[in-house]
């Protein structure tokens, strides 16, 4: 009995009271520490966001500088360089695929999907893909860009202009009428 009285006298409170006080102090300390970490994370996030915006501005400036340097180089050379395209002769079907691509791009300059091109040509998407690959292999500058996992086909702008002016692929008007 004497020992029990001594323990209660030393602690001055029951075990439950001591544990509750310790638990509450630990919760407060833990909460304070977590709040400090959260504040540090927020500060770092703000710093990262600021750096990202700064890098984007820097990238725009570098792009403008690059464009100005290109203009200066063109001025120093005297005239704009004329692109030349070495295109091997196309088969009749390849010309049809090119003409359809060219025509659709006049209506949809943001790009043409394989499915749209194949529906315009009334052929399977696989066959259309093969013909586009053949065009690229023969030197027709077909560009592919990907948006949301979908392939969009484009023509090099200079090539499209040259084709419109000089008909370098030898597309005849009867073929053009068939596509429309």
BALOBA-1460 file (C-alpha; in Angstrom, 3 decimals):
// residues 180
<rec num="1" residu="x" x="0.000" y="0.000" z="0.000"/>
<rec num="2" residu="x" x="2.733" y="2.349" z="0.845"/>
<rec num="3" residu="x" x="4.353" y="1.911" z="-2.536"/>
<rec num="4" residu="x" x="1.128" y="2.739" z="-4.393"/>
<rec num="5" residu="x" x="0.748" y="5.925" z="-2.443"/>
<rec num="6" residu="x" x="4.343" y="6.875" z="-3.251"/>
<rec num="7" residu="x" x="3.828" y="6.356" z="-6.981"/>
<rec num="8" residu="x" x="0.691" y="8.476" z="-6.984"/>
<rec num="9" residu="x" x="2.398" y="11.108" z="-4.948"/>
<rec num="10" residu="x" x="5.387" y="11.278" z="-7.297"/>
<rec num="11" residu="x" x="3.289" y="11.446" z="-10.435"/>
<rec num="12" residu="x" x="0.678" y="13.642" z="-8.865"/>
<rec num="13" residu="x" x="-1.834" y="12.233" z="-11.327"/>
<rec num="14" residu="x" x="-3.145" y="8.959" z="-12.588"/>
<rec num="15" residu="x" x="-1.581" y="7.185" z="-15.556"/>
<rec num="16" residu="x" x="-4.544" y="8.123" z="-17.748"/>
<rec num="17" residu="x" x="-4.089" y="11.812" z="-16.922"/>
<rec num="18" residu="x" x="-0.353" y="11.698" z="-17.646"/>
<rec num="19" residu="x" x="-0.930" y="9.827" z="-20.915"/>
<rec num="20" residu="x" x="-3.665" y="12.281" z="-21.975"/>
<rec num="21" residu="x" x="-1.402" y="15.258" z="-21.256"/>
<rec num="22" residu="x" x="1.524" y="13.632" z="-23.121"/>
<rec num="23" residu="x" x="-0.743" y="12.707" z="-26.024"/>
<rec num="24" residu="x" x="-2.143" y="16.250" z="-26.293"/>
<rec num="25" residu="x" x="1.362" y="17.784" z="-26.179"/>
<rec num="26" residu="x" x="2.552" y="15.334" z="-28.844"/>
<rec num="27" residu="x" x="-0.445" y="16.172" z="-31.075"/>
<rec num="28" residu="x" x="0.260" y="19.891" z="-30.753"/>
<rec num="29" residu="x" x="3.981" y="19.406" z="-31.445"/>
<rec num="30" residu="x" x="3.256" y="17.122" z="-34.393"/>
<rec num="31" residu="x" x="0.665" y="19.524" z="-35.805"/>
<rec num="32" residu="x" x="3.098" y="22.444" z="-35.466"/>
<rec num="33" residu="x" x="5.830" y="20.484" z="-37.209"/>
<rec num="34" residu="x" x="3.490" y="19.434" z="-40.042"/>
<rec num="35" residu="x" x="2.314" y="23.037" z="-40.480"/>
<rec num="36" residu="x" x="5.937" y="24.160" z="-40.742"/>
<rec num="37" residu="x" x="6.603" y="21.492" z="-43.389"/>
<rec num="38" residu="x" x="3.488" y="22.521" z="-45.307"/>
<rec num="39" residu="x" x="4.592" y="26.146" z="-45.267"/>
<rec num="40" residu="x" x="8.058" y="25.150" z="-46.537"/>
<rec num="41" residu="x" x="6.482" y="23.085" z="-49.318"/>
<rec num="42" residu="x" x="4.255" y="26.005" z="-50.324"/>
<rec num="43" residu="x" x="7.262" y="28.337" z="-50.412"/>
<rec num="44" residu="x" x="9.176" y="25.844" z="-52.577"/>
<rec num="45" residu="x" x="6.179" y="25.439" z="-54.867"/>
<rec num="46" residu="x" x="5.950" y="29.202" z="-55.312"/>
<rec num="47" residu="x" x="9.672" y="29.349" z="-56.071"/>
<rec num="48" residu="x" x="9.383" y="26.531" z="-58.623"/>
<rec num="49" residu="x" x="6.382" y="28.247" z="-60.256"/>
<rec num="50" residu="x" x="8.335" y="31.499" z="-60.459"/>
<rec num="51" residu="x" x="11.311" y="29.718" z="-62.030"/>
<rec num="52" residu="x" x="9.034" y="27.986" z="-64.534"/>
<rec num="53" residu="x" x="7.458" y="31.277" z="-65.610"/>
<rec num="54" residu="x" x="10.899" y="32.874" z="-65.891"/>
<rec num="55" residu="x" x="12.145" y="29.994" z="-68.071"/>
<rec num="56" residu="x" x="9.097" y="30.305" z="-70.333"/>
<rec num="57" residu="x" x="9.768" y="34.017" z="-70.803"/>
<rec num="58" residu="x" x="13.410" y="33.252" z="-71.497"/>
<rec num="59" residu="x" x="12.404" y="30.605" z="-74.051"/>
<rec num="60" residu="x" x="10.191" y="33.134" z="-75.873"/>
<rec num="61" residu="x" x="13.051" y="35.622" z="-75.970"/>
<rec num="62" residu="x" x="15.444" y="33.007" z="-77.339"/>
<rec num="63" residu="x" x="12.881" y="32.086" z="-80.018"/>
<rec num="64" residu="x" x="12.496" y="35.740" z="-81.065"/>
<rec num="65" residu="x" x="16.280" y="36.143" z="-81.106"/>
<rec num="66" residu="x" x="16.600" y="33.061" z="-83.290"/>
<rec num="67" residu="x" x="14.013" y="34.441" z="-85.738"/>
<rec num="68" residu="x" x="15.846" y="37.778" z="-85.908"/>
<rec num="69" residu="x" x="19.145" y="36.002" z="-86.512"/>
<rec num="70" residu="x" x="17.540" y="34.060" z="-89.360"/>
<rec num="71" residu="x" x="16.327" y="37.330" z="-90.886"/>
<rec num="72" residu="x" x="19.808" y="38.845" z="-90.586"/>
<rec num="73" residu="x" x="21.363" y="35.805" z="-92.246"/>
<rec num="74" residu="x" x="18.846" y="36.044" z="-95.091"/>
<rec num="75" residu="x" x="19.584" y="39.740" z="-95.520"/>
<rec num="76" residu="x" x="23.319" y="39.062" z="-95.600"/>
<rec num="77" residu="x" x="22.859" y="36.378" z="-98.240"/>
<rec num="78" residu="x" x="20.812" y="38.776" z="-100.315"/>
<rec num="79" residu="x" x="17.845" y="36.593" z="-101.166"/>
<rec num="80" residu="x" x="15.758" y="34.005" z="-99.496"/>
<rec num="81" residu="x" x="17.028" y="30.500" z="-99.974"/>
<rec num="82" residu="x" x="14.861" y="28.526" z="-102.319"/>
<rec num="83" residu="x" x="14.124" y="25.053" z="-101.058"/>
<rec num="84" residu="x" x="14.556" y="22.291" z="-103.539"/>
<rec num="85" residu="x" x="12.716" y="19.028" z="-103.285"/>
<rec num="86" residu="x" x="14.003" y="15.817" z="-104.793"/>
<rec num="87" residu="x" x="10.833" y="13.815" z="-105.314"/>
<rec num="88" residu="x" x="10.897" y="10.489" z="-107.130"/>
<rec num="89" residu="x" x="8.068" y="9.820" z="-109.602"/>
<rec num="90" residu="x" x="4.791" y="8.764" z="-107.981"/>
<rec num="91" residu="x" x="2.402" y="6.033" z="-109.057"/>
<rec num="92" residu="x" x="-1.158" y="6.915" z="-110.017"/>
<rec num="93" residu="x" x="-2.509" y="5.828" z="-106.593"/>
<rec num="94" residu="x" x="0.226" y="7.764" z="-104.757"/>
<rec num="95" residu="x" x="-0.746" y="10.853" z="-106.744"/>
<rec num="96" residu="x" x="-4.378" y="10.274" z="-105.740"/>
<rec num="97" residu="x" x="-3.403" y="10.032" z="-102.073"/>
<rec num="98" residu="x" x="-1.268" y="13.169" z="-102.362"/>
<rec num="99" residu="x" x="-4.055" y="15.073" z="-104.125"/>
<rec num="100" residu="x" x="-6.583" y="14.059" z="-101.466"/>
<rec num="101" residu="x" x="-4.181" y="15.090" z="-98.696"/>
<rec num="102" residu="x" x="-3.457" y="18.391" z="-100.435"/>
<rec num="103" residu="x" x="-7.164" y="19.105" z="-101.000"/>
<rec num="104" residu="x" x="-8.226" y="18.264" z="-97.441"/>
<rec num="105" residu="x" x="-5.388" y="20.417" z="-96.058"/>
<rec num="106" residu="x" x="-6.866" y="23.384" z="-97.930"/>
<rec num="107" residu="x" x="-10.028" y="22.911" z="-95.857"/>
<rec num="108" residu="x" x="-8.355" y="21.721" z="-92.602"/>
<rec num="109" residu="x" x="-4.954" y="23.427" z="-92.311"/>
<rec num="110" residu="x" x="-4.447" y="22.095" z="-88.766"/>
<rec num="111" residu="x" x="-3.858" y="18.604" z="-90.170"/>
<rec num="112" residu="x" x="-5.495" y="15.514" z="-91.639"/>
<rec num="113" residu="x" x="-5.994" y="12.218" z="-89.818"/>
<rec num="114" residu="x" x="-5.474" y="8.877" z="-91.523"/>
<rec num="115" residu="x" x="-9.154" y="8.049" z="-90.990"/>
<rec num="116" residu="x" x="-10.326" y="11.247" z="-92.720"/>
<rec num="117" residu="x" x="-7.915" y="10.672" z="-95.597"/>
<rec num="118" residu="x" x="-8.934" y="7.027" z="-95.986"/>
<rec num="119" residu="x" x="-12.651" y="7.904" z="-95.968"/>
<rec num="120" residu="x" x="-12.063" y="10.565" z="-98.651"/>
<rec num="121" residu="x" x="-10.230" y="7.982" z="-100.779"/>
<rec num="122" residu="x" x="-12.648" y="5.118" z="-99.998"/>
<rec num="123" residu="x" x="-9.820" y="2.821" z="-98.942"/>
<rec num="124" residu="x" x="-8.759" y="1.173" z="-95.701"/>
<rec num="125" residu="x" x="-6.741" y="3.086" z="-93.121"/>
<rec num="126" residu="x" x="-3.934" y="0.535" z="-93.407"/>
<rec num="127" residu="x" x="-3.670" y="0.993" z="-97.158"/>
<rec num="128" residu="x" x="-3.770" y="4.773" z="-96.747"/>
<rec num="129" residu="x" x="-0.969" y="4.563" z="-94.180"/>
<rec num="130" residu="x" x="1.127" y="2.525" z="-96.628"/>
<rec num="131" residu="x" x="0.615" y="5.065" z="-99.413"/>
<rec num="132" residu="x" x="1.543" y="7.962" z="-97.117"/>
<rec num="133" residu="x" x="4.695" y="6.071" z="-96.114"/>
<rec num="134" residu="x" x="5.496" y="5.606" z="-99.815"/>
<rec num="135" residu="x" x="5.057" y="9.352" z="-100.386"/>
<rec num="136" residu="x" x="7.490" y="10.109" z="-97.576"/>
<rec num="137" residu="x" x="10.008" y="7.556" z="-98.890"/>
<rec num="138" residu="x" x="9.819" y="9.126" z="-102.352"/>
<rec num="139" residu="x" x="10.673" y="12.556" z="-100.969"/>
<rec num="140" residu="x" x="7.285" y="14.210" z="-100.521"/>
<rec num="141" residu="x" x="7.701" y="16.230" z="-97.296"/>
<rec num="142" residu="x" x="4.705" y="14.928" z="-95.364"/>
<rec num="143" residu="x" x="4.993" y="15.898" z="-91.722"/>
<rec num="144" residu="x" x="3.379" y="13.984" z="-88.875"/>
<rec num="145" residu="x" x="2.370" y="15.568" z="-85.608"/>
<rec num="146" residu="x" x="0.698" y="13.853" z="-82.688"/>
<rec num="147" residu="x" x="-2.174" y="15.351" z="-80.686"/>
<rec num="148" residu="x" x="-3.829" y="13.291" z="-77.962"/>
<rec num="149" residu="x" x="-2.403" y="10.108" z="-79.446"/>
<rec num="150" residu="x" x="-3.807" y="10.815" z="-82.926"/>
<rec num="151" residu="x" x="-1.518" y="11.286" z="-85.941"/>
<rec num="152" residu="x" x="-2.156" y="14.415" z="-88.008"/>
<rec num="153" residu="x" x="-0.584" y="14.756" z="-91.448"/>
<rec num="154" residu="x" x="0.672" y="18.065" z="-92.828"/>
<rec num="155" residu="x" x="2.600" y="19.109" z="-95.920"/>
<rec num="156" residu="x" x="5.670" y="21.306" z="-95.815"/>
<rec num="157" residu="x" x="4.321" y="24.794" z="-96.590"/>
<rec num="158" residu="x" x="7.033" y="25.603" z="-99.147"/>
<rec num="159" residu="x" x="6.399" y="22.293" z="-100.925"/>
<rec num="160" residu="x" x="2.644" y="22.886" z="-101.018"/>
<rec num="161" residu="x" x="3.206" y="26.373" z="-102.482"/>
<rec num="162" residu="x" x="5.657" y="25.023" z="-105.059"/>
<rec num="163" residu="x" x="3.205" y="22.259" z="-106.009"/>
<rec num="164" residu="x" x="0.446" y="24.851" z="-106.472"/>
<rec num="165" residu="x" x="2.681" y="27.031" z="-108.682"/>
<rec num="166" residu="x" x="4.695" y="24.501" z="-110.666"/>
<rec num="167" residu="x" x="2.853" y="21.159" z="-110.303"/>
<rec num="168" residu="x" x="6.128" y="19.363" z="-109.595"/>
<rec num="169" residu="x" x="4.332" y="16.056" z="-109.037"/>
<rec num="170" residu="x" x="2.559" y="16.162" z="-112.392"/>
<rec num="171" residu="x" x="-0.962" y="15.932" z="-110.994"/>
<rec num="172" residu="x" x="-3.375" y="16.268" z="-113.931"/>
<rec num="173" residu="x" x="-6.755" y="17.965" z="-113.783"/>
<rec num="174" residu="x" x="-8.714" y="14.742" z="-114.429"/>
<rec num="175" residu="x" x="-7.221" y="13.266" z="-111.260"/>
<rec num="176" residu="x" x="-8.149" y="16.411" z="-109.357"/>
<rec num="177" residu="x" x="-11.736" y="16.160" z="-110.557"/>
<rec num="178" residu="x" x="-11.918" y="12.512" z="-109.440"/>
<rec num="179" residu="x" x="-10.860" y="13.425" z="-105.887"/>
<rec num="180" residu="x" x="-13.464" y="16.162" z="-105.482"/>
